[in-house]
Amino acid sequence: MEVFFTAKKRRDESPARQAQRKMMSGYLKENPVKNGTDVNALMREMMSVILKGSLDGEMDEELGYSKYDYRNKEIDNSRNGYNTIIMHTSYGDMDLDIPRDRAVYRFV
């Protein structure tokens, strides 16, 4: 007995979502996932990229200007490198760079 699966067409999928699927498909063609370890490594990298982007975006919001747009800087505070931490996840240990700024907040 032969079983054939057909993919359900996604009619309401946004162009951004379609682009993400195309990008992920291209990545998986070039880097095939062979076992669970590969899946964990892939998930760890994806999580790392998402968290780094979120943290950098949060710093942009806090400072009021993006990383390379310092000419539009309106405050005295500025970026001051990164602190690297090791984050323990279910996918394994992950190095994460946390952006820091020059402002020092002291709580009394």
C-alpha positions as CSV (number, residue, x, y, z in Angstrom):
1,M,0.0,0.0,0.0
2,E,1.4,3.4,-1.0
3,V,0.6,6.5,0.9
4,F,1.0,10.0,-0.6
5,F,0.9,13.2,1.4
6,T,0.1,16.4,-0.3
7,A,1.0,19.7,1.3
8,K,-2.0,21.9,2.1
9,K,-1.7,25.2,0.3
10,R,-1.4,28.1,2.7
11,R,-3.7,30.8,1.2
12,D,-3.5,33.3,4.0
13,E,0.3,33.2,4.5
14,S,1.9,36.6,4.5
15,P,4.8,37.4,2.2
16,A,7.1,37.8,5.2
17,R,6.2,34.2,6.4
18,Q,6.7,32.9,2.9
19,A,10.2,34.5,2.7
20,Q,11.0,32.9,6.1
21,R,10.0,29.5,4.9
22,K,12.0,29.9,1.7
23,M,15.1,31.0,3.8
24,M,14.8,28.1,6.2
25,S,14.3,25.6,3.3
26,G,17.5,27.0,1.6
27,Y,19.4,26.7,4.9
28,L,18.3,23.1,5.4
29,K,19.2,22.1,1.8
30,E,22.8,23.4,2.5
31,N,23.0,22.0,6.0
32,P,21.0,18.8,6.3
33,V,19.8,17.7,9.7
34,K,20.8,14.1,10.3
35,N,20.1,13.5,13.9
36,G,18.9,15.0,17.2
37,T,22.2,16.6,17.9
38,D,21.9,18.6,14.7
39,V,18.4,19.6,15.6
40,N,19.6,20.8,19.0
41,A,22.5,22.8,17.4
42,L,20.2,24.4,14.9
43,M,17.7,25.4,17.6
44,R,20.5,26.7,19.8
45,E,21.8,28.9,17.0
46,M,18.3,30.2,16.1
47,M,17.6,31.0,19.7
48,S,21.0,32.8,20.0
49,V,20.3,34.9,16.9
50,I,16.8,35.8,18.1
51,L,17.9,36.7,21.6
52,K,20.9,38.8,20.3
53,G,18.6,40.7,18.0
54,S,16.1,41.3,20.8
55,L,18.8,42.6,23.2
56,D,20.3,44.8,20.6
57,G,16.9,46.2,19.7
58,E,16.2,46.8,23.4
59,M,19.5,48.8,23.7
60,D,18.6,50.8,20.6
61,E,15.3,51.7,22.2
62,E,16.9,52.6,25.5
63,L,19.5,54.8,23.9
64,G,17.2,56.3,21.3
65,Y,19.5,55.6,18.3
66,S,20.7,52.5,16.5
67,K,24.2,51.1,16.7
68,Y,25.7,52.9,13.7
69,D,23.5,56.0,13.9
70,Y,25.4,57.8,16.7
71,R,25.1,61.1,14.9
72,N,21.5,61.3,15.9
73,K,22.4,60.7,19.5
74,E,20.5,63.0,21.9
75,I,21.7,61.7,25.3
76,D,25.0,61.3,27.1
77,N,24.6,57.6,27.5
78,S,26.2,55.3,24.9
79,R,27.1,51.7,24.2
80,N,30.0,50.1,26.1
81,G,30.6,46.7,24.7
82,Y,29.1,43.4,25.8
83,N,29.1,41.0,28.7
84,T,29.2,37.4,27.7
85,I,27.2,34.9,29.7
86,I,26.6,31.2,29.3
87,M,22.9,30.4,29.1
88,H,21.9,26.8,30.0
89,T,19.0,25.7,27.8
90,S,17.3,22.4,27.0
91,Y,19.2,22.6,23.7
92,G,22.6,22.8,25.4
93,D,24.8,25.6,26.7
94,M,24.8,28.8,24.6
95,D,27.2,31.8,24.8
96,L,25.1,35.0,24.8
97,D,26.5,38.6,24.4
98,I,24.5,41.0,26.5
99,P,25.0,44.7,25.4
100,R,25.9,47.2,28.0
101,D,25.8,50.9,28.2
102,R,27.9,53.5,30.1
103,A,25.2,54.6,32.5
104,V,25.6,53.3,36.0
105,Y,22.4,53.0,38.0
106,R,22.8,52.9,41.8
107,F,19.9,51.9,43.9
108,V,19.8,53.4,47.4
